[in-house]
Amino acid sequence: MVNEDRDKLGKRAVYVAIAGNLFLTIFNVAVGIMAGSYALISEGAHTLTDITTSIIAYIGFKIGSKPADEEHPLGHGRAEAIAGLLIVIFLAIVAYEIISGAVDRLFFGGTTTIPEPLAAVMAFIGVFTHFSLSQYIIKLGERVNSPAIIADGKHQRVDIFASLAILIGILIAQYGYPQLDPFIGFVIGLLILKTAFDVALDNMNNIMGKVPSPELVDKIVEVSNSVNKVCGTHDVRVNYLGSYATVTLHVELPPDMDLDESHKIVHLVQDKIVDEIDVVHGATVHACPAGLKYDHDQQIDE
């Protein structure tokens, strides 16, 4: 994908997320106060942080899209994973605030009231809006292969279940169980913590060098083997750098091939992999004589 197109899609994801979450923040808090729903006010506070995390995601996306330079010869891609980890911090803080407030209302004499039916209407609107937002942002994130934007979309996704839980809690509270409202707020806090853990795990794996998907390895082997005179491909290693990856691999060439020709084929393989697999931005290929079996890590006698 051309960098210009990728940047436009990244901006679009952020603008849509901010607009949608600003709408939900204002109306969740306003309706929560008017209708007396702690869970709805809690969700409004959480939605406000969604705006901040969307901005963080875009900053990480922009930095990660910068080309390689002298100080960063492999590019800046891991900035996106770092942005994802910053989003985790915001999630954890919000979860703590919501859980502590709910516990106070449930066990330490905090005020518990029966929410007005208006709160249920707002919760229903929240379910639909959060579903649309999260699906759209995650799809855009996957399209541009951005860990930061995908993390933001997953962050938004938890709000679907939060709004649904609020809706159920408010409806049940109408039948004389107001304690369910802060209890639902407590459940929302736990859901946010779970999302924080999942997002942290995804981005830590990206930074620390996760195992590539079998589909990606198979595609690399397929592209490499499609080059004329390549007899086989093995020892494929993928190094993730945020939204993209670099690859090292060994190709098997005819034993009687001269050095000049093998050098040309190695470069053909490298160029073909980078051209045909979007996620791969660089490839290093080692040539081996076909049919020769040995451990590449062994010491070779001089």
N, C-alpha and C positions, 0 to 999 in steps of 0.2 A: 504494500500500500504506500502511495506517495505521502511524504511527511505532511504536505499541505492538507491533504484530505484527512489524515489522521488527526491533525490539530483541530480542524473544523469539527470533527465528530466529538473530540474530547471537550471542546468548548460547549457544544450543544448539550452534552450530557450534564455538564455543570450548570448551565443556565436553566435547563428544565428542572433539575433537582432543586436549585435554589428557589425558583418561582413556586414550585409545588409545595415545598416545605415551609416557605414563608406564609403561604395561604393557610396551611394546616396549623402552623404555630399560632397565628393570630386567632383563628376560629376555635381551636382546641382550648386555649387558655380562656378566651372570652366566654365560650359556652360552658366550660368547666366551672368558672366562677359563678355564672348566672344560674347554672343547674345544680351547683353544689356537688360536683363530682371530682374527688381527689385524683382518681385514676386518669380522668381526662386532662386535668391540669398537669399531671406527671407526664402524660404522653405529649402534651404541648411543650414541656421543657425539653423532653428528649428530641422532639422534632426540631426545636431550635438548634440543638447541637448538630443536627443533620446538615444544616446550612454551613456550619464551620467545617465539618468533615468533607463536604463537597468541595470547598475552597482548598483545603489541604490536599485532597485527591488531585485537583487540577494543577496545583503547584508541583506536586510530585510528578505528574504526567508531563508537564512542560520541561522540567529539569531532566527527566528521564529521556526525553526526545532529543536533547542536545547531542550533536555529533561528537565523536571522539576528538580529544585534543592531546597535547603533549603530556599533561598531568593525568589524564584518564584515557589511556590508549584503547581501552575496551568500551569506551562510551560511558554514559551516565545512567544506564538503565536501572540500576539498583535503587536509584532515588525513589522510584515508584513503590518498591517494597518497603522502603523506610517510611514513606507517606502512609502506607497501609498500617504500619505499626503505630504511627502517631494517632491514627483513627482509633486504634485499640485503646489508647490512653483515655481519649474522650469518652468512649463507650463505658469504660470501667468507672470513671468519675460519675457519670450520669446514673449508672446502675447503683452505685453506692448511695447516692442522694435519694433515689426513689425507694430503695429497699429500707433505708434508715427511717424515712418519713412514714412508710407504710407500717413498719414495726412499731413505731411510736403510737400511731393511731389504733393499732390492733391490741397492743399489750400494755401501754403505759398511759392510758386515759386520754389520748388524743380525740378530738371531736370527730364523730362519725355520723353523717346524715344520709338520708335517702335521696339519691340524685333525682332531678326532674327528668321526665321523659324526653325533653329536648336533648339531653346528653346522649341518649340512644341514637337519635337522628345524626348527630355529629360523629358518633363512633362508626355508624354505617357509612357515612361519606368518607371517613378515614380509611376504612377497609378497602374501598374501591380505589381511592386516590393512591394509597401506598402500594397496592398491587400493581397499578399501572406504572407508577414511578420506578419501582424496583425492577420490574420486567424490562422496561425500556433502558434503564441505566446499565443493567447487567449485559443485555444484548449489545449495546454500544461498546461496553468494556471488552466483551469477547471479540467483537469485530475489529477493534484496534489493538487487541491483545494487551490490555493495560491492567496490571495487578492493582493499581491504585483505584481505578474507576470500578473494577469488579468488586473490590473491597467495599467501596462506597455503596454499590448496589446491594450487596449482601447486608450491609448495615441498614439500608432502607427496608430490606425484606422483612426484618424482624417486626417492623411496625405493622405489617399486615396482621400478624398473630396478636400483637398487642391491642390493636383496635378491635379485633374480633373478640378478644377476651374481655375488653372493656364493655363492648356491646352486650355480651352475655351477662356480665356482672351487673350492669345497670338494669337490665330487664328482670333479673332475679331479685335485685334489691327492691324493686317495686312491690314484691310480695312479702316485705317485712324482714329482709336480711341485709341491712345496710353494711354489715361487717364485710360483705363480699367485695365492696368497692375498694377499700384499702388492700384487701387480700389480692385482688386482681392487680393492683399497683405493685404489690410484692412479686407476683408472678412475672410481670413485665420486667422488673429489675433482673430476675433470674434469666429471662430470655435474652436480655441485653448482654449479660455476662457470658452466656453460651455463645452468642454471636462474636463477642470480643475474643473468646478463646479460639474459635474457628478461623477468624480473620488473622489472628496472631500466628496460628500454626501455618496457614497458607503462605504468609509473607516470610516467616522464618525459614520455611523450607526453600523458598525461592532464593533467599540470601545465602543459605548454607549449602546449596547444591543438591536439590531434590533429584530423585531418579526420574528420568524422562518417561513419558508415556510410551508403551510398546508401539503404538500407532506411529509416533514420530520417528522412532528408531527404524521401523519397517519402511517408512517413506524415504528416509535418508539412504538406506541400503538399496531400495528400488531405484532411486535416482542415480546413485553411484554406479550400480550395475548396468544401467542403460547406456553408459558411455562406451563407445566402441573400444574393444580390446581389454576392457576390465573383466577379469575372470572371477572376481569375488570381492566382497567387502566384509570386514570384521573389525572388532575393537572400536565400536562407535561410542563416543563419549560426548555428552551434551552438557554444556555449562550455561545455566540460565543467568541472564543479566537483566532482571526486571521483565520488560515486555518482549525481549528478544533473547536469542541464545547464540553461542558460538559452538562449533562442532570440531572434534578431532576424530579421524578414522584412518584405518589402514585399507588400502586397495591392493588386490593381487593382480599382477601383470605378468605376461609371458616371460619366462626366465631369460630368453635370448634377446629381449628387447634392449636396445641401446639406451644410454643415459639421457640423451637429448629427447628421444621420443617419449620415454617414461615421464620426463619432466613436463612435457606438453600435455600429456594425458592427466597428470596430477592436477594441473591448472584447469583443465576442462572440467574435471570432477568438482573442484572447488567452486568454479563459476556456476556450474549447473545447479548445484545444491542451493547456493545463495539465491539464484534467480527463480527457482521453482518452489522453494519452501519459504513462505513469508517470515516465519518466526526466526529463521536462521540468518544472521547478519554477517557471519564469517565462518570459514571452514579451513582447517589445516589437514592436509592429506599426506600420509606416509605410504610410500610404495614398497611392496613386498613381492618377491618372486613367487609366482603361483606354484603350489605343490610343496613348498618348503615349510615344514612344520618345526617351529621352535618357540620358546618362551621369549616374548619381547622384552621382558624385564630382566632376563638373565645377563650375567657379565660375559662379555665376549673377549676371548683371549687375543692379545695383540700378536 
